[in-house]
Amino acid sequence: MMDYAIFKEVMREQILEHLPEEFKGSKVNLHEVPKVNQTLDALVVLKPKETVAPNVYLNYLYEDYLSGKSIHDCLSHCAGMIVDAYKEINVIKPRFDFTQINENVIMALVNKEQNKEMLENVPHRDFQDLAVIYRWVMEVNQRGIASSIVTNKNMETVGMTEQDLFQYAVENTKRLLPAKIIPMTEVIKGMFSSEWTEMGITNRILGEIESDPRQSMYVLTNEVKMNGATCMLYENNLHEIAEKIGSDLYILPSSIHECILVSVEFGEPEDLAQLVNSINMDCVDIADRLSNNVYHYDKDLRKVTLATDSPNKRLDGKVSEPPMVYESQMKR
């Protein structure tokens, strides 16, 4: 079995053999692409006379290879993705006019520590232990969002400042991706069997939760459930639930796509942060993790602050700072 470095080279050298005739004479390159929480290796096949080409990320194909797929199958799969991606590009290419960014730039939240290198090259602003970045949206549909991270180079091209982007993005995000608040009881209800519902067990369990506001939980996301954690930037969403519950809130960042809102009487913030950290490490893909911290929303001040200061600021399980070295006295 070949290692990852050799795998990448084989994919680069042999991919054209698995593509249709129309790709003859294409340029094939490998390059690193900074993504949220990680850097991926992209294979790019640029067709003759084309100026835009899709990225196919080899990291995921290598996982398939390690799981038992042959290199031939990986090459065929990669070729299929390239052909399909070019069809998608032809559909959304008219929206590639970056000069119209004021109409379709949106905000997204990412973890500041985990994305240090990426943030050096993109316009952003701090929000607690997170950073607000900007995405250029080309399409929003039921399948999700076709978008690209706005870079410093993009910003220079159109002569905009970060403040310009922020002002446009605040309004565009609300318009293109309106917030959605879902009571956790609705989510739970869909998990129970029809037999339990018919026997009245579902209503009995949910009734116990609904009778105590301190135990209420709400999911905060947006209509397409993509980058929905950004909705916590809109304080009115939080205030609505805080007023309904009648207390301040703890915000649990379950992923970049959604947050869980609970009363401050739900539990201790350190315990909740430990829960968030465990779920991040065990259940959430690295690309979707937002933070290991819990946030506090003060409904009177109408302000979000950190409720915890987790030592696990990185999201990949690596230590973000070297351990402290303590001097020890020699025994005499």
One Martini backbone bead per residue (centre of mass of N, CA, C, O) as a GRO file, in nm:
protein
  332
    1MET     BB    1   0.095   0.037   0.024
    2MET     BB    2   0.070   0.364  -0.029
    3ASP     BB    3   0.152   0.661   0.042
    4TYR     BB    4   0.045   0.983   0.026
    5ALA     BB    5   0.263   1.104  -0.160
    6ILE     BB    6   0.234   0.891  -0.384
    7PHE     BB    7  -0.066   0.913  -0.434
    8LYS     BB    8  -0.066   1.204  -0.542
    9GLU     BB    9   0.121   1.150  -0.787
   10VAL     BB   10  -0.053   0.937  -0.926
   11MET     BB   11  -0.300   1.116  -0.965
   12ARG     BB   12  -0.158   1.333  -1.136
   13GLU     BB   13  -0.037   1.142  -1.367
   14GLN     BB   14  -0.333   0.962  -1.431
   15ILE     BB   15  -0.602   1.128  -1.470
   16LEU     BB   16  -0.620   1.174  -1.787
   17GLU     BB   17  -0.677   0.865  -1.853
   18HIS     BB   18  -0.987   0.906  -1.706
   19LEU     BB   19  -1.065   1.116  -1.915
   20PRO     BB   20  -1.202   1.270  -2.148
   21GLU     BB   21  -1.116   1.410  -2.451
   22GLU     BB   22  -1.173   1.715  -2.362
   23PHE     BB   23  -0.901   1.695  -2.161
   24LYS     BB   24  -0.702   1.733  -2.364
   25GLY     BB   25  -0.430   1.935  -2.255
   26SER     BB   26  -0.441   1.956  -1.967
   27LYS     BB   27  -0.377   2.096  -1.658
   28VAL     BB   28  -0.185   1.960  -1.380
   29ASN     BB   29  -0.238   2.014  -1.025
   30LEU     BB   30  -0.093   2.081  -0.701
   31HIS     BB   31  -0.256   2.214  -0.399
   32GLU     BB   32  -0.303   2.413  -0.129
   33VAL     BB   33  -0.604   2.449   0.086
   34PRO     BB   34  -0.748   2.666   0.285
   35LYS     BB   35  -0.952   2.566   0.546
   36VAL     BB   36  -1.161   2.504   0.778
   37ASN     BB   37  -0.941   2.371   1.026
   38GLN     BB   38  -0.778   2.319   0.744
   39THR     BB   39  -0.557   2.152   0.506
   40LEU     BB   40  -0.578   2.084   0.161
   41ASP     BB   41  -0.546   1.864  -0.122
   42ALA     BB   42  -0.544   1.971  -0.458
   43LEU     BB   43  -0.684   1.875  -0.763
   44VAL     BB   44  -0.607   2.025  -1.088
   45VAL     BB   45  -0.807   2.058  -1.394
   46LEU     BB   46  -0.722   2.251  -1.678
   47LYS     BB   47  -0.877   2.342  -1.938
   48PRO     BB   48  -0.873   2.443  -2.235
   49LYS     BB   49  -0.971   2.786  -2.228
   50GLU     BB   50  -0.977   2.793  -1.921
   51THR     BB   51  -1.007   2.981  -1.593
   52VAL     BB   52  -1.174   2.753  -1.442
   53ALA     BB   53  -1.134   2.519  -1.160
   54PRO     BB   54  -1.169   2.244  -0.982
   55ASN     BB   55  -1.156   2.095  -0.667
   56VAL     BB   56  -0.987   1.793  -0.557
   57TYR     BB   57  -0.976   1.612  -0.260
   58LEU     BB   58  -0.734   1.376  -0.160
   59ASN     BB   59  -0.783   1.306   0.136
   60TYR     BB   60  -1.051   1.143   0.085
   61LEU     BB   61  -0.943   0.939  -0.123
   62TYR     BB   62  -0.734   0.811   0.068
   63GLU     BB   63  -0.940   0.692   0.261
   64ASP     BB   64  -1.054   0.498   0.050
   65TYR     BB   65  -0.790   0.349  -0.002
   66LEU     BB   66  -0.754   0.249   0.297
   67SER     BB   67  -1.046   0.094   0.280
   68GLY     BB   68  -0.990  -0.069  -0.030
   69LYS     BB   69  -0.949   0.093  -0.266
   70SER     BB   70  -0.842   0.128  -0.563
   71ILE     BB   71  -0.662   0.330  -0.764
   72HIS     BB   72  -0.859   0.307  -0.999
   73ASP     BB   73  -1.111   0.392  -0.842
   74CYS     BB   74  -1.004   0.670  -0.756
   75LEU     BB   75  -0.965   0.780  -1.043
   76SER     BB   76  -1.259   0.746  -1.137
   77HIS     BB   77  -1.387   0.919  -0.917
   78CYS     BB   78  -1.230   1.176  -0.977
   79ALA     BB   79  -1.322   1.209  -1.271
   80GLY     BB   80  -1.625   1.233  -1.206
   81MET     BB   81  -1.600   1.490  -1.033
   82ILE     BB   82  -1.483   1.672  -1.255
   83VAL     BB   83  -1.712   1.655  -1.458
   84ASP     BB   84  -1.937   1.754  -1.265
   85ALA     BB   85  -1.802   2.026  -1.185
   86TYR     BB   86  -1.808   2.154  -1.469
   87LYS     BB   87  -2.114   2.166  -1.485
   88GLU     BB   88  -2.147   2.356  -1.241
   89ILE     BB   89  -1.976   2.589  -1.345
   90ASN     BB   90  -2.160   2.658  -1.593
   91VAL     BB   91  -2.398   2.750  -1.410
   92ILE     BB   92  -2.224   2.965  -1.208
   93LYS     BB   93  -2.038   3.155  -1.381
   94PRO     BB   94  -2.213   3.422  -1.394
   95ARG     BB   95  -2.136   3.459  -1.065
   96PHE     BB   96  -1.810   3.544  -1.091
   97ASP     BB   97  -1.864   3.845  -1.027
   98PHE     BB   98  -1.686   4.023  -0.790
   99THR     BB   99  -1.817   4.315  -0.817
  100GLN     BB  100  -2.094   4.187  -0.664
  101ILE     BB  101  -2.030   4.142  -0.353
  102ASN     BB  102  -2.230   4.343  -0.209
  103GLU     BB  103  -2.480   4.124  -0.263
  104ASN     BB  104  -2.313   3.827  -0.153
  105VAL     BB  105  -2.192   3.881   0.116
  106ILE     BB  106  -2.094   3.690   0.406
  107MET     BB  107  -2.099   3.544   0.717
  108ALA     BB  108  -1.855   3.371   0.933
  109LEU     BB  109  -1.759   3.128   1.175
  110VAL     BB  110  -1.441   3.085   1.343
  111ASN     BB  111  -1.164   2.956   1.475
  112LYS     BB  112  -0.886   3.125   1.571
  113GLU     BB  113  -0.663   2.916   1.648
  114GLN     BB  114  -0.712   2.704   1.410
  115ASN     BB  115  -0.693   2.974   1.184
  116LYS     BB  116  -0.431   3.146   1.174
  117GLU     BB  117  -0.321   3.120   0.882
  118MET     BB  118  -0.576   3.203   0.727
  119LEU     BB  119  -0.614   3.491   0.868
  120GLU     BB  120  -0.365   3.626   0.721
  121ASN     BB  121  -0.547   3.612   0.422
  122VAL     BB  122  -0.809   3.734   0.567
  123PRO     BB  123  -1.073   3.906   0.631
  124HIS     BB  124  -1.136   4.017   0.978
  125ARG     BB  125  -1.299   3.961   1.307
  126ASP     BB  126  -1.339   3.962   1.635
  127PHE     BB  127  -1.511   3.697   1.852
  128GLN     BB  128  -1.373   3.627   2.094
  129ASP     BB  129  -1.256   3.301   2.001
  130LEU     BB  130  -1.339   3.420   1.731
  131ALA     BB  131  -1.408   3.465   1.370
  132VAL     BB  132  -1.493   3.687   1.120
  133ILE     BB  133  -1.582   3.597   0.803
  134TYR     BB  134  -1.591   3.584   0.436
  135ARG     BB  135  -1.843   3.506   0.185
  136TRP     BB  136  -1.886   3.419  -0.153
  137VAL     BB  137  -2.192   3.399  -0.310
  138MET     BB  138  -2.335   3.199  -0.583
  139GLU     BB  139  -2.531   2.986  -0.420
  140VAL     BB  140  -2.875   2.907  -0.309
  141ASN     BB  141  -3.003   2.595  -0.188
  142GLN     BB  142  -3.116   2.287  -0.077
  143ARG     BB  143  -2.806   2.178  -0.072
  144GLY     BB  144  -2.693   2.483  -0.021
  145ILE     BB  145  -2.366   2.641  -0.056
  146ALA     BB  146  -2.204   2.844  -0.295
  147SER     BB  147  -1.870   2.921  -0.186
  148SER     BB  148  -1.614   3.173  -0.094
  149ILE     BB  149  -1.340   3.288   0.043
  150VAL     BB  150  -1.236   3.593   0.136
  151THR     BB  151  -0.961   3.772   0.037
  152ASN     BB  152  -0.727   4.010   0.029
  153LYS     BB  153  -0.709   4.007  -0.281
  154ASN     BB  154  -1.007   4.050  -0.339
  155MET     BB  155  -1.031   4.322  -0.189
  156GLU     BB  156  -0.829   4.475  -0.371
  157THR     BB  157  -0.979   4.443  -0.641
  158VAL     BB  158  -1.244   4.622  -0.520
  159GLY     BB  159  -1.163   4.833  -0.293
  160MET     BB  160  -1.201   4.711  -0.001
  161THR     BB  161  -1.293   4.691   0.325
  162GLU     BB  162  -1.375   4.532   0.607
  163GLN     BB  163  -1.606   4.729   0.675
  164ASP     BB  164  -1.757   4.694   0.412
  165LEU     BB  165  -1.810   4.393   0.434
  166PHE     BB  166  -1.965   4.401   0.700
  167GLN     BB  167  -2.204   4.578   0.613
  168TYR     BB  168  -2.302   4.388   0.390
  169ALA     BB  169  -2.312   4.113   0.550
  170VAL     BB  170  -2.524   4.174   0.762
  171GLU     BB  171  -2.759   4.192   0.550
  172ASN     BB  172  -2.715   3.939   0.367
  173THR     BB  173  -2.740   3.716   0.582
  174LYS     BB  174  -3.035   3.777   0.658
  175ARG     BB  175  -3.146   3.739   0.365
  176LEU     BB  176  -3.013   3.457   0.268
  177LEU     BB  177  -2.986   3.351   0.603
  178PRO     BB  178  -3.218   3.304   0.791
  179ALA     BB  179  -3.320   3.253   1.091
  180LYS     BB  180  -3.354   2.953   1.312
  181ILE     BB  181  -3.580   2.833   1.568
  182ILE     BB  182  -3.558   2.517   1.752
  183PRO     BB  183  -3.709   2.317   1.942
  184MET     BB  184  -3.596   2.031   2.087
  185THR     BB  185  -3.870   1.883   2.091
  186GLU     BB  186  -3.887   1.856   1.782
  187VAL     BB  187  -3.638   1.683   1.747
  188ILE     BB  188  -3.721   1.455   1.941
  189LYS     BB  189  -3.991   1.373   1.814
  190GLY     BB  190  -3.845   1.249   1.552
  191MET     BB  191  -3.710   1.000   1.734
  192PHE     BB  192  -3.970   0.872   1.781
  193SER     BB  193  -4.185   0.634   1.772
  194SER     BB  194  -4.507   0.565   1.677
  195GLU     BB  195  -4.575   0.390   1.925
  196TRP     BB  196  -4.511   0.602   2.140
  197THR     BB  197  -4.712   0.810   2.041
  198GLU     BB  198  -4.971   0.633   2.065
  199MET     BB  199  -4.912   0.585   2.389
  200GLY     BB  200  -4.802   0.882   2.503
  201ILE     BB  201  -4.492   0.899   2.570
  202THR     BB  202  -4.392   1.146   2.422
  203ASN     BB  203  -4.573   1.363   2.562
  204ARG     BB  204  -4.474   1.303   2.848
  205ILE     BB  205  -4.175   1.375   2.811
  206LEU     BB  206  -4.215   1.660   2.683
  207GLY     BB  207  -4.384   1.778   2.914
  208GLU     BB  208  -4.157   1.780   3.126
  209ILE     BB  209  -3.977   1.980   2.972
  210GLU     BB  210  -4.189   2.216   2.919
  211SER     BB  211  -4.253   2.274   3.236
  212ASP     BB  212  -3.929   2.353   3.239
  213PRO     BB  213  -3.742   2.618   3.140
  214ARG     BB  214  -3.455   2.515   3.245
  215GLN     BB  215  -3.479   2.259   3.022
  216SER     BB  216  -3.466   2.420   2.780
  217MET     BB  217  -3.410   2.383   2.420
  218TYR     BB  218  -3.228   2.543   2.144
  219VAL     BB  219  -3.199   2.581   1.795
  220LEU     BB  220  -2.948   2.768   1.620
  221THR     BB  221  -3.001   2.876   1.282
  222ASN     BB  222  -3.076   2.824   0.944
  223GLU     BB  223  -3.253   2.744   0.662
  224VAL     BB  224  -2.988   2.557   0.552
  225LYS     BB  225  -2.785   2.463   0.776
  226MET     BB  226  -2.542   2.680   0.713
  227ASN     BB  227  -2.357   2.858   0.910
  228GLY     BB  228  -2.561   2.906   1.172
  229ALA     BB  229  -2.381   3.026   1.407
  230THR     BB  230  -2.395   3.326   1.306
  231CYS     BB  231  -2.668   3.399   1.457
  232MET     BB  232  -2.521   3.495   1.729
  233LEU     BB  233  -2.469   3.792   1.614
  234TYR     BB  234  -2.782   3.818   1.650
  235GLU     BB  235  -2.919   3.933   1.933
  236ASN     BB  236  -3.232   3.896   1.886
  237ASN     BB  237  -3.233   3.586   1.893
  238LEU     BB  238  -3.148   3.563   2.192
  239HIS     BB  239  -3.364   3.745   2.325
  240GLU     BB  240  -3.612   3.581   2.260
  241ILE     BB  241  -3.532   3.335   2.441
  242ALA     BB  242  -3.469   3.477   2.709
  243GLU     BB  243  -3.758   3.584   2.746
  244LYS     BB  244  -3.903   3.309   2.738
  245ILE     BB  245  -3.740   3.185   2.983
  246GLY     BB  246  -3.624   3.415   3.196
  247SER     BB  247  -3.307   3.423   3.111
  248ASP     BB  248  -3.013   3.366   3.071
  249LEU     BB  249  -2.755   3.237   2.851
  250TYR     BB  250  -2.629   2.945   2.703
  251ILE     BB  251  -2.382   2.877   2.450
  252LEU     BB  252  -2.362   2.592   2.233
  253PRO     BB  253  -2.117   2.490   2.001
  254SER     BB  254  -2.191   2.227   1.796
  255SER     BB  255  -2.124   2.409   1.535
  256ILE     BB  256  -2.106   2.601   1.248
  257HIS     BB  257  -2.434   2.540   1.203
  258GLU     BB  258  -2.488   2.541   1.529
  259CYS     BB  259  -2.678   2.614   1.830
  260ILE     BB  260  -2.725   2.590   2.183
  261LEU     BB  261  -2.994   2.692   2.394
  262VAL     BB  262  -2.977   2.784   2.746
  263SER     BB  263  -3.017   2.808   3.057
  264VAL     BB  264  -2.824   2.900   3.335
  265GLU     BB  265  -2.987   2.662   3.502
  266PHE     BB  266  -2.893   2.396   3.356
  267GLY     BB  267  -2.576   2.457   3.428
  268GLU     BB  268  -2.248   2.436   3.436
  269PRO     BB  269  -2.020   2.567   3.219
  270GLU     BB  270  -1.790   2.355   3.254
  271ASP     BB  271  -1.968   2.108   3.194
  272LEU     BB  272  -2.061   2.203   2.913
  273ALA     BB  273  -1.775   2.226   2.789
  274GLN     BB  274  -1.704   1.927   2.821
  275LEU     BB  275  -1.929   1.831   2.635
  276VAL     BB  276  -1.844   1.981   2.381
  277ASN     BB  277  -1.562   1.855   2.358
  278SER     BB  278  -1.653   1.560   2.331
  279ILE     BB  279  -1.828   1.597   2.078
  280ASN     BB  280  -1.615   1.709   1.893
  281MET     BB  281  -1.414   1.459   1.908
  282ASP     BB  282  -1.649   1.223   1.846
  283CYS     BB  283  -1.888   1.367   1.630
  284VAL     BB  284  -1.724   1.600   1.485
  285ASP     BB  285  -1.607   1.727   1.224
  286ILE     BB  286  -1.339   1.923   1.181
  287ALA     BB  287  -1.483   2.126   0.974
  288ASP     BB  288  -1.737   2.179   1.205
  289ARG     BB  289  -1.581   2.312   1.422
  290LEU     BB  290  -1.576   2.588   1.665
  291SER     BB  291  -1.583   2.518   1.995
  292ASN     BB  292  -1.496   2.456   2.355
  293ASN     BB  293  -1.684   2.675   2.439
  294VAL     BB  294  -1.886   2.889   2.642
  295TYR     BB  295  -2.159   3.114   2.634
  296HIS     BB  296  -2.283   3.441   2.741
  297TYR     BB  297  -2.615   3.579   2.779
  298ASP     BB  298  -2.720   3.908   2.845
  299LYS     BB  299  -3.043   4.033   2.857
  300ASP     BB  300  -2.982   4.325   2.966
  301LEU     BB  301  -2.714   4.392   2.798
  302ARG     BB  302  -2.705   4.244   2.527
  303LYS     BB  303  -2.453   4.020   2.566
  304VAL     BB  304  -2.156   3.849   2.458
  305THR     BB  305  -1.968   3.604   2.640
  306LEU     BB  306  -1.745   3.428   2.809
  307ALA     BB  307  -1.788   3.143   3.031
  308THR     BB  308  -1.519   3.019   2.927
  309ASP     BB  309  -1.158   2.877   2.935
  310SER     BB  310  -1.037   2.673   2.737
  311PRO     BB  311  -0.742   2.489   2.684
  312ASN     BB  312  -0.890   2.373   2.413
  313LYS     BB  313  -0.858   2.570   2.144
  314ARG     BB  314  -0.819   2.352   1.973
  315LEU     BB  315  -0.986   2.108   1.733
  316ASP     BB  316  -0.751   1.856   1.687
  317GLY     BB  317  -0.605   1.786   1.982
  318LYS     BB  318  -0.400   1.997   1.991
  319VAL     BB  319  -0.164   2.187   2.133
  320SER     BB  320  -0.135   2.540   2.130
  321GLU     BB  321   0.065   2.517   2.378
  322PRO     BB  322   0.324   2.482   2.552
  323PRO     BB  323   0.421   2.350   2.819
  324MET     BB  324   0.504   2.410   3.121
  325VAL     BB  325   0.809   2.484   3.290
  326TYR     BB  326   0.940   2.344   3.580
  327GLU     BB  327   1.123   2.402   3.841
  328SER     BB  328   1.348   2.193   4.023
  329GLN     BB  329   1.461   2.085   4.311
  330MET     BB  330   1.730   1.961   4.436
  331LYS     BB  331   1.834   1.719   4.613
  332ARG     BB  332   2.026   1.714   4.931
   0.00000   0.00000   0.00000
